[in-house]
């Protein structure tokens, strides 16, 4: 895993939850973990990883992912034993 992806993973697992993580960095981390990321209707993005499909909303107009989405991603990664 590249250093940038490791940094993004650390930001996701930081407490308190950060509301300052750019979605493109999270999406790039998913791809580095082997995910298939595809566009859906509107601002939705489908992420196929760990034999699961998760749907996320790409943030707009701000590039930063909200805290609730970051917490959800953290829980998903933890449940699949991905930690920093």
ROLO-649828 format. One record per atom (N, C-alpha, C): atom name; residue number from 1; residue in one letter; y, x, z. Coordinates in steps of 0.2 Angstrom, whole numbers, plus 5000, padded with zeros to 4 digits. Each point is the difference from the previous one (the first is absolute). Last residue first. Example, Ala and Ser with C-alpha at 12.3 -4.5 7.8 and 13.67 -1.06 7.14 Angstrom:
REM residues 2
- N 2 s 4989 5064 5035
- CA 2 s 5006 5004 5001
- C 2 s 5005 4996 5003
- N 1 a 4972 5002 5000
- CA 1 a 5006 4996 5000
- C 1 a 5006 5004 5000
END
This chain:
REM residues 84
- N 84 x 5003 4974 5051
- CA 84 x 5003 5007 4999
- C 84 x 4996 5006 5003
- N 83 x 4986 4978 4992
- CA 83 x 5005 5002 5005
- C 83 x 5004 5006 4998
- N 82 x 4980 4981 4993
- CA 82 x 5005 5004 4997
- C 82 x 5006 5001 5005
- N 81 x 4979 4985 5002
- CA 81 x 5000 5007 5002
- C 81 x 5004 5005 4996
- N 80 x 4999 4975 4999
- CA 80 x 4996 5004 4995
- C 80 x 5000 5007 5001
- N 79 x 5012 4985 5013
- CA 79 x 4994 4997 5000
- C 79 x 4995 5003 4995
- N 78 x 5022 5008 5002
- CA 78 x 4997 5001 5006
- C 78 x 4993 4997 5000
- N 77 x 5015 4995 4982
- CA 77 x 4997 5007 4999
- C 77 x 4996 5002 5007
- N 76 x 5010 4979 5000
- CA 76 x 4995 5000 4995
- C 76 x 4997 5007 4999
- N 75 x 5018 4996 5015
- CA 75 x 4994 4997 5002
- C 75 x 4995 5001 4995
- N 74 x 5021 5007 4994
- CA 74 x 4997 5005 5005
- C 74 x 4993 4997 5002
- N 73 x 5013 4987 4985
- CA 73 x 4997 5005 4997
- C 73 x 4996 5005 5005
- N 72 x 5013 4982 5009
- CA 72 x 4994 4998 4996
- C 72 x 4996 5005 4997
- N 71 x 5021 5005 5009
- CA 71 x 4995 4999 5006
- C 71 x 4993 4998 4997
- N 70 x 5019 5002 4985
- CA 70 x 4997 5007 5002
- C 70 x 4995 4999 5006
- N 69 x 5011 4981 4992
- CA 69 x 4995 5002 4995
- C 69 x 4997 5007 5002
- N 68 x 5017 4991 5014
- CA 68 x 4993 4996 5000
- C 68 x 4995 5002 4995
- N 67 x 5022 5010 5001
- CA 67 x 4996 5002 5005
- C 67 x 4993 4996 5001
- N 66 x 5013 5003 4976
- CA 66 x 5002 4997 5006
- C 66 x 4994 5002 5006
- N 65 x 5008 5015 4978
- CA 65 x 4995 4995 5002
- C 65 x 5002 4998 5007
- N 64 x 5017 5010 4981
- CA 64 x 4996 5001 5006
- C 64 x 4996 4995 5001
- N 63 x 5016 5002 4982
- CA 63 x 4994 5003 4998
- C 63 x 4995 5001 5007
- N 62 x 5019 4980 4993
- CA 62 x 4999 5006 5004
- C 62 x 4994 5003 4998
- N 61 x 5006 4978 4993
- CA 61 x 5003 5006 4996
- C 61 x 4999 5006 5003
- N 60 x 4981 4990 5003
- CA 60 x 5006 5001 4995
- C 60 x 5005 4996 5004
- N 59 x 4972 5009 5003
- CA 59 x 5006 4998 5002
- C 59 x 5006 5001 4995
- N 58 x 4974 4993 4996
- CA 58 x 5004 5006 4999
- C 58 x 5007 4998 5003
- N 57 x 4977 4990 5009
- CA 57 x 5006 4998 4996
- C 57 x 5004 5006 5000
- N 56 x 4972 4997 5001
- CA 56 x 5006 5002 5004
- C 56 x 5006 4998 4995
- N 55 x 4971 4996 5004
- CA 55 x 5006 4999 4996
- C 55 x 5006 5001 5004
- N 54 x 4973 5009 4998
- CA 54 x 5006 4998 5005
- C 54 x 5006 4999 4995
- N 53 x 4971 5003 4999
- CA 53 x 5006 4999 4996
- C 53 x 5006 4997 5005
- N 52 x 4976 5016 5002
- CA 52 x 5004 4994 5002
- C 52 x 5006 5000 4996
- N 51 x 4983 5018 5002
- CA 51 x 4997 4995 4997
- C 51 x 5003 4993 5002
- N 50 x 5011 5021 5004
- CA 50 x 4994 4999 5005
- C 50 x 4996 4994 4998
- N 49 x 5021 4999 4987
- CA 49 x 4998 5006 5003
- C 49 x 4995 4998 5006
- N 48 x 5019 4990 4980
- CA 48 x 4992 5000 5001
- C 48 x 4998 5006 5003
- N 47 x 5024 4985 4997
- CA 47 x 4997 5006 5002
- C 47 x 4993 5000 5001
- N 46 x 5022 4986 4988
- CA 46 x 4993 4999 5003
- C 46 x 4998 5008 5001
- N 45 x 5025 4987 4999
- CA 45 x 4996 5006 4998
- C 45 x 4993 4999 5003
- N 44 x 5025 4984 4995
- CA 44 x 4993 5001 5003
- C 44 x 4997 5006 4997
- N 43 x 5021 4988 4995
- CA 43 x 5000 5007 5003
- C 43 x 4994 5002 5003
- N 42 x 4999 4982 4981
- CA 42 x 5006 5001 5004
- C 42 x 5000 5007 5002
- N 41 x 4976 4995 4993
- CA 41 x 5006 4995 4999
- C 41 x 5006 5002 5005
- N 40 x 4984 5020 4997
- CA 40 x 4998 4993 5000
- C 40 x 5007 4996 4998
- N 39 x 4989 5027 4997
- CA 39 x 5005 4995 5001
- C 39 x 4998 4993 5000
- N 38 x 4986 5022 5009
- CA 38 x 5002 4997 4994
- C 38 x 5005 4995 5001
- N 37 x 4984 5023 5009
- CA 37 x 5006 4996 5002
- C 37 x 5002 4996 4993
- N 36 x 4978 5013 5013
- CA 36 x 5002 4998 4993
- C 36 x 5006 4995 5002
- N 35 x 4991 5022 5015
- CA 35 x 5001 4993 4999
- C 35 x 5002 4999 4993
- N 34 x 4995 5021 5013
- CA 34 x 4995 4997 4995
- C 34 x 5001 4993 4999
- N 33 x 5014 5015 5014
- CA 33 x 4994 4999 5003
- C 33 x 4994 4997 4996
- N 32 x 5022 5005 4991
- CA 32 x 4997 5006 5003
- C 32 x 4993 4999 5003
- N 31 x 5013 4982 4994
- CA 31 x 4997 5003 4994
- C 31 x 4997 5006 5002
- N 30 x 5012 4990 5017
- CA 30 x 4994 4996 4998
- C 30 x 4997 5003 4994
- N 29 x 5020 5009 5006
- CA 29 x 4995 5002 5005
- C 29 x 4993 4996 4998
- N 28 x 5019 4995 4988
- CA 28 x 4998 5007 4998
- C 28 x 4994 5002 5005
- N 27 x 5012 4980 5005
- CA 27 x 4996 4999 4994
- C 27 x 4997 5007 4998
- N 26 x 5015 5001 5017
- CA 26 x 4994 4997 5002
- C 26 x 4995 4999 4995
- N 25 x 5021 5008 4994
- CA 25 x 4997 5005 5004
- C 25 x 4993 4997 5003
- N 24 x 5015 4986 4989
- CA 24 x 4997 5004 4995
- C 24 x 4996 5006 5003
- N 23 x 5013 4985 5014
- CA 23 x 4994 4997 4997
- C 23 x 4997 5005 4995
- N 22 x 5015 5009 5021
- CA 22 x 5001 4997 4993
- C 22 x 4993 4998 4997
- N 21 x 5009 5001 5026
- CA 21 x 4995 5003 4996
- C 21 x 5001 4997 4993
- N 20 x 5011 4994 5022
- CA 20 x 5004 5005 4995
- C 20 x 4995 5003 4995
- N 19 x 4997 4987 5021
- CA 19 x 5002 4995 4995
- C 19 x 5004 5004 4994
- N 18 x 4981 5006 5021
- CA 18 x 5006 5002 4996
- C 18 x 5001 4994 4995
- N 17 x 4988 5000 5025
- CA 17 x 4999 4999 4993
- C 17 x 5006 5001 4996
- N 16 x 4997 5012 5024
- CA 16 x 5000 4993 4998
- C 16 x 5000 5000 4992
- N 15 x 4987 5015 5003
- CA 15 x 5002 4995 5004
- C 15 x 5007 5001 5003
- N 14 x 4983 5008 4977
- CA 14 x 5005 5001 5005
- C 14 x 5001 4994 5004
- N 13 x 4986 5002 4980
- CA 13 x 4997 5000 5007
- C 13 x 5005 5002 5005
- N 12 x 5007 5000 4977
- CA 12 x 4997 4994 5001
- C 12 x 4997 4999 5007
- N 11 x 5009 5021 4994
- CA 11 x 5005 4995 5001
- C 11 x 4997 4993 5001
- N 10 x 4985 5017 4994
- CA 10 x 5003 5001 5007
- C 10 x 5005 4995 5002
- N 9 x 4992 5000 4978
- CA 9 x 4995 4998 5004
- C 9 x 5002 5000 5008
- N 8 x 5013 5010 4983
- CA 8 x 5001 4993 5000
- C 8 x 4995 4997 5004
- N 7 x 4999 5023 4998
- CA 7 x 5006 4998 5003
- C 7 x 5001 4992 5000
- N 6 x 4982 5009 4988
- CA 6 x 4999 5001 5007
- C 6 x 5006 4998 5004
- N 5 x 5002 5001 4977
- CA 5 x 4996 4994 5002
- C 5 x 4998 5000 5008
- N 4 x 5012 5018 4990
- CA 4 x 5004 4994 5000
- C 4 x 4996 4994 5002
- N 3 x 4988 5021 4998
- CA 3 x 5005 5000 5006
- C 3 x 5004 4993 5000
- N 2 x 4977 4999 4987
- CA 2 x 5006 5004 4999
- C 2 x 5004 4999 5007
- N 1 x 4973 4998 4998
- CA 1 x 5006 4996 5000
- C 1 x 5006 5005 5000
END
